[in-house]
Structures are given as C-alpha cells and as structure tokens.
C-alpha cells in the first residue's frame, strides 16, 4: 500500500524562518508555548493544534491562520 502525503501541510517553520526565528526554542520564547509543542510544530509533526496555540502563533508571527497551512488535493 502506498501512503499518500498529507493533504494539509503545516508551514510554521517556513513562516517562522522568514520572520527571523531560527529554531523551536526561539518560537517558544516568542509565543509562550511549551518547548515540546513548539518542537512538534517546527517539525510539522503535531496531531492537532489548539485554537489557543494557533492564536499565539498568529500573533507572534503576525500572520493569519491560513498562512500557516498548505492544502493540496489528493490526486
């Protein structure tokens, strides 16, 4: 069985790096979220993102929620 890539891809790391944030520790300091959570977000590995965390990320990165995700249709 071939696994298809996820339809929703998290772009938190890409957005953060464009804002000059170099690692999950800096993201943690900027957002106030726990390091473990920031590490998962940074590596695109979270199972879910709470609305509270999303609000903090958007505020810290000065973006809208849609800018943190990329949606692709399954082919």
Phi and psi in radians as a Rosetta constraint file:
Dihedral C 1 N 2 CA 2 C 2 CIRCULARHARMONIC -1.630 0.35
Dihedral N 2 CA 2 C 2 N 3 CIRCULARHARMONIC 2.243 0.35
Dihedral C 2 N 3 CA 3 C 3 CIRCULARHARMONIC -1.503 0.35
Dihedral N 3 CA 3 C 3 N 4 CIRCULARHARMONIC 2.224 0.35
Dihedral C 3 N 4 CA 4 C 4 CIRCULARHARMONIC -1.508 0.35
Dihedral N 4 CA 4 C 4 N 5 CIRCULARHARMONIC 2.671 0.35
Dihedral C 4 N 5 CA 5 C 5 CIRCULARHARMONIC -1.149 0.35
Dihedral N 5 CA 5 C 5 N 6 CIRCULARHARMONIC 2.733 0.35
Dihedral C 5 N 6 CA 6 C 6 CIRCULARHARMONIC -1.077 0.35
Dihedral N 6 CA 6 C 6 N 7 CIRCULARHARMONIC 2.575 0.35
Dihedral C 6 N 7 CA 7 C 7 CIRCULARHARMONIC -1.341 0.35
Dihedral N 7 CA 7 C 7 N 8 CIRCULARHARMONIC -0.519 0.35
Dihedral C 7 N 8 CA 8 C 8 CIRCULARHARMONIC -1.961 0.35
Dihedral N 8 CA 8 C 8 N 9 CIRCULARHARMONIC 2.108 0.35
Dihedral C 8 N 9 CA 9 C 9 CIRCULARHARMONIC -1.918 0.35
Dihedral N 9 CA 9 C 9 N 10 CIRCULARHARMONIC 2.354 0.35
Dihedral C 9 N 10 CA 10 C 10 CIRCULARHARMONIC -1.496 0.35
Dihedral N 10 CA 10 C 10 N 11 CIRCULARHARMONIC 2.257 0.35
Dihedral C 10 N 11 CA 11 C 11 CIRCULARHARMONIC -1.986 0.35
Dihedral N 11 CA 11 C 11 N 12 CIRCULARHARMONIC 0.422 0.35
Dihedral C 11 N 12 CA 12 C 12 CIRCULARHARMONIC -1.022 0.35
Dihedral N 12 CA 12 C 12 N 13 CIRCULARHARMONIC -0.782 0.35
Dihedral C 12 N 13 CA 13 C 13 CIRCULARHARMONIC -1.064 0.35
Dihedral N 13 CA 13 C 13 N 14 CIRCULARHARMONIC -0.812 0.35
Dihedral C 13 N 14 CA 14 C 14 CIRCULARHARMONIC -1.044 0.35
Dihedral N 14 CA 14 C 14 N 15 CIRCULARHARMONIC -0.800 0.35
Dihedral C 14 N 15 CA 15 C 15 CIRCULARHARMONIC -1.135 0.35
Dihedral N 15 CA 15 C 15 N 16 CIRCULARHARMONIC -0.784 0.35
Dihedral C 15 N 16 CA 16 C 16 CIRCULARHARMONIC -1.088 0.35
Dihedral N 16 CA 16 C 16 N 17 CIRCULARHARMONIC -0.757 0.35
Dihedral C 16 N 17 CA 17 C 17 CIRCULARHARMONIC -1.115 0.35
Dihedral N 17 CA 17 C 17 N 18 CIRCULARHARMONIC -0.623 0.35
Dihedral C 17 N 18 CA 18 C 18 CIRCULARHARMONIC -1.138 0.35
Dihedral N 18 CA 18 C 18 N 19 CIRCULARHARMONIC -0.424 0.35
Dihedral C 18 N 19 CA 19 C 19 CIRCULARHARMONIC -1.594 0.35
Dihedral N 19 CA 19 C 19 N 20 CIRCULARHARMONIC 0.063 0.35
Dihedral C 19 N 20 CA 20 C 20 CIRCULARHARMONIC 1.588 0.35
Dihedral N 20 CA 20 C 20 N 21 CIRCULARHARMONIC 0.185 0.35
Dihedral C 20 N 21 CA 21 C 21 CIRCULARHARMONIC -1.592 0.35
Dihedral N 21 CA 21 C 21 N 22 CIRCULARHARMONIC 2.174 0.35
Dihedral C 21 N 22 CA 22 C 22 CIRCULARHARMONIC -1.721 0.35
Dihedral N 22 CA 22 C 22 N 23 CIRCULARHARMONIC -0.259 0.35
Dihedral C 22 N 23 CA 23 C 23 CIRCULARHARMONIC -2.842 0.35
Dihedral N 23 CA 23 C 23 N 24 CIRCULARHARMONIC 2.964 0.35
Dihedral C 23 N 24 CA 24 C 24 CIRCULARHARMONIC -1.083 0.35
Dihedral N 24 CA 24 C 24 N 25 CIRCULARHARMONIC -0.534 0.35
Dihedral C 24 N 25 CA 25 C 25 CIRCULARHARMONIC -1.112 0.35
Dihedral N 25 CA 25 C 25 N 26 CIRCULARHARMONIC -0.759 0.35
Dihedral C 25 N 26 CA 26 C 26 CIRCULARHARMONIC -1.147 0.35
Dihedral N 26 CA 26 C 26 N 27 CIRCULARHARMONIC -0.650 0.35
Dihedral C 26 N 27 CA 27 C 27 CIRCULARHARMONIC -1.099 0.35
Dihedral N 27 CA 27 C 27 N 28 CIRCULARHARMONIC -0.719 0.35
Dihedral C 27 N 28 CA 28 C 28 CIRCULARHARMONIC -1.046 0.35
Dihedral N 28 CA 28 C 28 N 29 CIRCULARHARMONIC -0.830 0.35
Dihedral C 28 N 29 CA 29 C 29 CIRCULARHARMONIC -1.093 0.35
Dihedral N 29 CA 29 C 29 N 30 CIRCULARHARMONIC -0.639 0.35
Dihedral C 29 N 30 CA 30 C 30 CIRCULARHARMONIC -1.331 0.35
Dihedral N 30 CA 30 C 30 N 31 CIRCULARHARMONIC -0.640 0.35
Dihedral C 30 N 31 CA 31 C 31 CIRCULARHARMONIC -1.666 0.35
Dihedral N 31 CA 31 C 31 N 32 CIRCULARHARMONIC -0.464 0.35
Dihedral C 31 N 32 CA 32 C 32 CIRCULARHARMONIC 1.464 0.35
Dihedral N 32 CA 32 C 32 N 33 CIRCULARHARMONIC 0.078 0.35
Dihedral C 32 N 33 CA 33 C 33 CIRCULARHARMONIC -1.397 0.35
Dihedral N 33 CA 33 C 33 N 34 CIRCULARHARMONIC 2.798 0.35
Dihedral C 33 N 34 CA 34 C 34 CIRCULARHARMONIC -1.166 0.35
Dihedral N 34 CA 34 C 34 N 35 CIRCULARHARMONIC 2.628 0.35
Dihedral C 34 N 35 CA 35 C 35 CIRCULARHARMONIC -1.035 0.35
Dihedral N 35 CA 35 C 35 N 36 CIRCULARHARMONIC -0.764 0.35
Dihedral C 35 N 36 CA 36 C 36 CIRCULARHARMONIC -1.028 0.35
Dihedral N 36 CA 36 C 36 N 37 CIRCULARHARMONIC -0.692 0.35
Dihedral C 36 N 37 CA 37 C 37 CIRCULARHARMONIC -1.167 0.35
Dihedral N 37 CA 37 C 37 N 38 CIRCULARHARMONIC -0.807 0.35
Dihedral C 37 N 38 CA 38 C 38 CIRCULARHARMONIC -1.091 0.35
Dihedral N 38 CA 38 C 38 N 39 CIRCULARHARMONIC -0.637 0.35
Dihedral C 38 N 39 CA 39 C 39 CIRCULARHARMONIC -1.119 0.35
Dihedral N 39 CA 39 C 39 N 40 CIRCULARHARMONIC -0.757 0.35
Dihedral C 39 N 40 CA 40 C 40 CIRCULARHARMONIC -1.105 0.35
Dihedral N 40 CA 40 C 40 N 41 CIRCULARHARMONIC -0.781 0.35
Dihedral C 40 N 41 CA 41 C 41 CIRCULARHARMONIC -1.091 0.35
Dihedral N 41 CA 41 C 41 N 42 CIRCULARHARMONIC -0.768 0.35
Dihedral C 41 N 42 CA 42 C 42 CIRCULARHARMONIC -1.029 0.35
Dihedral N 42 CA 42 C 42 N 43 CIRCULARHARMONIC -0.675 0.35
Dihedral C 42 N 43 CA 43 C 43 CIRCULARHARMONIC -1.624 0.35
Dihedral N 43 CA 43 C 43 N 44 CIRCULARHARMONIC 0.108 0.35
Dihedral C 43 N 44 CA 44 C 44 CIRCULARHARMONIC 1.166 0.35
Dihedral N 44 CA 44 C 44 N 45 CIRCULARHARMONIC 0.552 0.35
Dihedral C 44 N 45 CA 45 C 45 CIRCULARHARMONIC -1.966 0.35
Dihedral N 45 CA 45 C 45 N 46 CIRCULARHARMONIC 0.112 0.35
Dihedral C 45 N 46 CA 46 C 46 CIRCULARHARMONIC -1.239 0.35
Dihedral N 46 CA 46 C 46 N 47 CIRCULARHARMONIC 2.602 0.35
Dihedral C 46 N 47 CA 47 C 47 CIRCULARHARMONIC -1.420 0.35
Dihedral N 47 CA 47 C 47 N 48 CIRCULARHARMONIC -0.504 0.35
Dihedral C 47 N 48 CA 48 C 48 CIRCULARHARMONIC -2.735 0.35
Dihedral N 48 CA 48 C 48 N 49 CIRCULARHARMONIC 2.807 0.35
Dihedral C 48 N 49 CA 49 C 49 CIRCULARHARMONIC -2.275 0.35
Dihedral N 49 CA 49 C 49 N 50 CIRCULARHARMONIC 2.139 0.35
Dihedral C 49 N 50 CA 50 C 50 CIRCULARHARMONIC -1.248 0.35
Dihedral N 50 CA 50 C 50 N 51 CIRCULARHARMONIC 2.736 0.35
Dihedral C 50 N 51 CA 51 C 51 CIRCULARHARMONIC -1.134 0.35
Dihedral N 51 CA 51 C 51 N 52 CIRCULARHARMONIC -0.554 0.35
Dihedral C 51 N 52 CA 52 C 52 CIRCULARHARMONIC -1.123 0.35
Dihedral N 52 CA 52 C 52 N 53 CIRCULARHARMONIC -0.796 0.35
Dihedral C 52 N 53 CA 53 C 53 CIRCULARHARMONIC -1.144 0.35
Dihedral N 53 CA 53 C 53 N 54 CIRCULARHARMONIC -0.713 0.35
Dihedral C 53 N 54 CA 54 C 54 CIRCULARHARMONIC -1.082 0.35
Dihedral N 54 CA 54 C 54 N 55 CIRCULARHARMONIC -0.713 0.35
Dihedral C 54 N 55 CA 55 C 55 CIRCULARHARMONIC -1.072 0.35
Dihedral N 55 CA 55 C 55 N 56 CIRCULARHARMONIC -0.777 0.35
Dihedral C 55 N 56 CA 56 C 56 CIRCULARHARMONIC -1.148 0.35
Dihedral N 56 CA 56 C 56 N 57 CIRCULARHARMONIC -0.709 0.35
Dihedral C 56 N 57 CA 57 C 57 CIRCULARHARMONIC -1.112 0.35
Dihedral N 57 CA 57 C 57 N 58 CIRCULARHARMONIC -0.808 0.35
Dihedral C 57 N 58 CA 58 C 58 CIRCULARHARMONIC -1.098 0.35
Dihedral N 58 CA 58 C 58 N 59 CIRCULARHARMONIC -0.722 0.35
Dihedral C 58 N 59 CA 59 C 59 CIRCULARHARMONIC -1.135 0.35
Dihedral N 59 CA 59 C 59 N 60 CIRCULARHARMONIC -0.830 0.35
Dihedral C 59 N 60 CA 60 C 60 CIRCULARHARMONIC -1.182 0.35
Dihedral N 60 CA 60 C 60 N 61 CIRCULARHARMONIC -0.632 0.35
Dihedral C 60 N 61 CA 61 C 61 CIRCULARHARMONIC -1.664 0.35
Dihedral N 61 CA 61 C 61 N 62 CIRCULARHARMONIC -0.075 0.35
Dihedral C 61 N 62 CA 62 C 62 CIRCULARHARMONIC 0.966 0.35
Dihedral N 62 CA 62 C 62 N 63 CIRCULARHARMONIC 0.926 0.35
Dihedral C 62 N 63 CA 63 C 63 CIRCULARHARMONIC -2.373 0.35
Dihedral N 63 CA 63 C 63 N 64 CIRCULARHARMONIC 2.963 0.35
Dihedral C 63 N 64 CA 64 C 64 CIRCULARHARMONIC -1.648 0.35
Dihedral N 64 CA 64 C 64 N 65 CIRCULARHARMONIC 2.714 0.35
Dihedral C 64 N 65 CA 65 C 65 CIRCULARHARMONIC -0.916 0.35
Dihedral N 65 CA 65 C 65 N 66 CIRCULARHARMONIC -0.699 0.35
Dihedral C 65 N 66 CA 66 C 66 CIRCULARHARMONIC -1.093 0.35
Dihedral N 66 CA 66 C 66 N 67 CIRCULARHARMONIC -0.359 0.35
Dihedral C 66 N 67 CA 67 C 67 CIRCULARHARMONIC -1.360 0.35
Dihedral N 67 CA 67 C 67 N 68 CIRCULARHARMONIC -0.192 0.35
Dihedral C 67 N 68 CA 68 C 68 CIRCULARHARMONIC -1.662 0.35
Dihedral N 68 CA 68 C 68 N 69 CIRCULARHARMONIC -0.054 0.35
Dihedral C 68 N 69 CA 69 C 69 CIRCULARHARMONIC -2.321 0.35
Dihedral N 69 CA 69 C 69 N 70 CIRCULARHARMONIC 2.695 0.35
Dihedral C 69 N 70 CA 70 C 70 CIRCULARHARMONIC -2.284 0.35
Dihedral N 70 CA 70 C 70 N 71 CIRCULARHARMONIC 2.255 0.35
Dihedral C 70 N 71 CA 71 C 71 CIRCULARHARMONIC -1.891 0.35
Dihedral N 71 CA 71 C 71 N 72 CIRCULARHARMONIC 2.276 0.35
Dihedral C 71 N 72 CA 72 C 72 CIRCULARHARMONIC -2.234 0.35
Dihedral N 72 CA 72 C 72 N 73 CIRCULARHARMONIC 2.471 0.35
Dihedral C 72 N 73 CA 73 C 73 CIRCULARHARMONIC -1.362 0.35
Dihedral N 73 CA 73 C 73 N 74 CIRCULARHARMONIC 2.502 0.35
Dihedral C 73 N 74 CA 74 C 74 CIRCULARHARMONIC -1.209 0.35
Dihedral N 74 CA 74 C 74 N 75 CIRCULARHARMONIC 2.375 0.35
